[in-house]
């Protein structure tokens, strides 16, 4: 019994106490990412991912990415916006939604659970006037 309490204490530190206590926690509650601090900008790995995505989507045309993460809590992750001038005028937007923060090395294709959204309804947050953009390719 003592070992079980020790294990429960260790797992509680990792946010898994609901699994041992018999409480039911939804998968969404367990998988919800911890919000990034307001001062935390994209990590170098996240910037590299955004730059590579912009190069692929916009076929190496000039592009920009948001300087910070979107602050909309309804996104369900950490959003970075991309934009490039569209051929028909205006801007073509994309939203990269990281389900978790990337730190360190680049993420492998096998472990990549990042979403890239292109539909106008999905990229509406990227068209807000208060988003600061920087050139893609810049850290």
C-alpha positions as CSV (number, residue, x, y, z in Angstrom):
1,X,0.0,0.0,0.0
2,X,2.9,2.3,0.8
3,X,4.3,1.8,-2.7
4,X,0.9,2.6,-4.3
5,X,0.8,5.9,-2.3
6,X,4.4,6.7,-3.4
7,X,3.4,5.9,-7.1
8,X,0.3,8.0,-6.8
9,X,2.3,10.9,-5.4
10,X,4.8,10.6,-8.3
11,X,2.0,10.5,-10.9
12,X,0.2,13.4,-9.3
13,X,3.3,15.5,-10.1
14,X,2.8,14.6,-13.7
15,X,-1.0,15.3,-13.7
16,X,-2.0,11.7,-13.8
17,X,-3.6,11.4,-10.4
18,X,-7.1,11.0,-11.9
19,X,-6.0,7.7,-13.4
20,X,-5.2,6.1,-10.0
21,X,-7.9,7.7,-7.9
22,X,-10.7,6.3,-10.0
23,X,-11.9,9.7,-11.1
24,X,-12.9,9.9,-14.7
25,X,-11.1,12.5,-16.7
26,X,-11.8,13.1,-20.3
27,X,-9.1,12.6,-22.9
28,X,-9.5,16.2,-23.9
29,X,-8.8,17.3,-20.3
30,X,-5.6,15.2,-20.2
31,X,-4.4,16.2,-23.6
32,X,-5.1,20.0,-23.2
33,X,-1.8,21.8,-23.6
34,X,-0.6,24.1,-20.8
35,X,-1.0,27.7,-21.9
36,X,2.3,29.4,-22.8
37,X,3.2,32.4,-20.7
38,X,2.2,35.7,-22.2
39,X,5.9,36.7,-22.6
40,X,7.0,33.4,-24.3
41,X,7.4,33.7,-28.0
42,X,7.9,30.9,-30.5
43,X,11.0,28.7,-29.8
44,X,13.6,28.3,-32.6
45,X,12.2,24.9,-33.5
46,X,8.7,26.4,-33.9
47,X,10.1,29.2,-36.0
48,X,12.0,26.8,-38.2
49,X,8.8,24.7,-38.6
50,X,6.8,27.8,-39.6
51,X,9.5,28.9,-42.1
52,X,9.6,25.5,-43.7
53,X,5.8,25.4,-43.9
54,X,5.7,28.8,-45.5
55,X,8.3,27.8,-48.1
56,X,6.3,24.7,-48.9
57,X,2.8,26.3,-49.0
58,X,3.8,29.5,-50.8
59,X,6.4,27.9,-53.1
60,X,9.1,30.1,-51.9
61,X,7.2,33.3,-52.6
62,X,7.7,36.1,-50.1
63,X,5.8,35.2,-46.9
64,X,5.4,36.4,-43.3
65,X,4.6,34.7,-40.0
66,X,3.1,36.1,-36.8
67,X,5.7,37.3,-34.4
68,X,3.9,35.7,-31.4
69,X,1.4,33.0,-30.7
70,X,-2.3,33.7,-31.1
71,X,-4.0,34.4,-27.8
72,X,-7.4,32.9,-28.7
73,X,-8.0,30.2,-26.1
74,X,-10.5,28.4,-28.4
75,X,-7.7,27.2,-30.7
76,X,-6.8,24.2,-28.6
77,X,-3.1,24.7,-29.1
78,X,-0.4,27.3,-30.0
79,X,-1.2,29.1,-33.3
80,X,1.2,30.8,-35.6
81,X,-0.1,32.6,-38.7
82,X,1.4,32.7,-42.1
83,X,0.5,35.0,-45.0
84,X,1.6,35.7,-48.5
85,X,0.3,37.9,-51.2
86,X,-2.4,36.0,-53.2
87,X,-2.3,36.0,-57.0
88,X,-5.9,37.3,-57.1
89,X,-5.1,40.2,-54.7
90,X,-5.3,40.3,-50.9
91,X,-3.4,37.9,-48.7
92,X,-3.4,34.1,-48.6
93,X,-3.4,33.0,-44.9
94,X,-2.5,29.7,-43.2
95,X,-2.7,28.8,-39.5
96,X,-0.2,26.4,-38.0
97,X,-1.6,24.9,-34.8
98,X,1.0,23.2,-32.6
99,X,-0.7,20.8,-30.1
100,X,2.3,21.1,-27.9
101,X,5.3,23.4,-27.7
102,X,8.4,22.3,-29.6
103,X,11.7,22.7,-27.9
104,X,15.1,21.5,-29.0
105,X,15.5,19.6,-32.3
106,X,13.2,19.5,-35.2
107,X,10.2,17.2,-34.9
108,X,10.3,13.9,-36.9
109,X,7.5,13.2,-39.4
110,X,6.4,10.2,-37.3
111,X,5.9,12.4,-34.2
112,X,4.4,15.4,-36.1
113,X,0.9,16.1,-34.8
114,X,0.9,19.8,-35.9
115,X,-2.0,21.0,-38.0
116,X,-1.8,23.4,-40.9
117,X,-5.1,24.9,-41.7
118,X,-5.9,26.8,-44.9
119,X,-9.6,27.2,-45.2
120,X,-10.9,30.8,-44.8
121,X,-13.0,29.9,-41.8
122,X,-10.1,28.3,-40.0
123,X,-7.7,31.1,-40.7
124,X,-10.0,33.9,-39.6
125,X,-8.0,34.6,-36.4
126,X,-5.0,35.3,-38.7
127,X,-6.8,38.2,-40.5
128,X,-7.2,40.2,-37.3
129,X,-5.7,43.6,-37.5
130,X,-3.7,43.4,-34.3
131,X,-1.3,40.6,-35.3
132,X,2.3,41.7,-35.8
133,X,4.0,39.8,-38.7
134,X,7.7,39.4,-39.4
135,X,9.3,38.0,-42.6
136,X,9.3,34.2,-42.8
137,X,12.9,33.0,-42.8
138,X,13.7,35.4,-39.9
139,X,14.2,34.2,-36.3
